[in-house]
Amino acid sequence: MTHAHITAWVLALILFFVALGLHKSGKEKGFKVTHMILRVLYLLVLATGFMILFDLYKISMLYILKTAVGLWVIVMMELILNKTKTRTKTSVLWVQFIIALVLVLFLGFRLPLGVFRF
């Protein structure tokens, strides 16, 4: 399940930046389609993440924190795309997105199911 989760969030990040690029280049139809596909990927990320969380023998507070920060990343991605579409300032959202993304990646690789042992 971990591989499906990692694949889903990597694809979500790629599509997020593709959607931003499509919007910047003025391709509104492509932006809209990519944004809708991205929303389906959000659901896949959430589903696989919760499946991993509930398959754990013992859920520690760090896993709950990682879940909350992961939700924060998804919310920031969605807010950035929506604010970009309405041409509203997004600098504060970008700062939050970067902080949340770094934190969730650190926790994901740090926890026992992760790759690295810090």
ABEGO torsion letter per residue (X at the ends): XAAAAAAAAAAAAAAAAAAAAAAAAGBAAAAAAAAAAAAAAAAAAAAAAAAAAAABABBBAAAAAAAAAAAAAAAAAAAAAAAAAAGBBAAAAAAAAAAAAAAAAAAAAABAABABBX
